[in-house]
């Protein structure tokens, strides 16, 4: 039997946001960088609460 990761979707989304953050920083879009960081932090907090429930 395989174990499912309840955070898999959040972890995938965080990886995409990290890649987006890197690209946005290179492009110099500070407002977009700011919003991406906010989204990344929100996902980290929500996935931490899922981990603490396990």
Beta strands, then each sheet from edge to edge (+ up, - down):
end
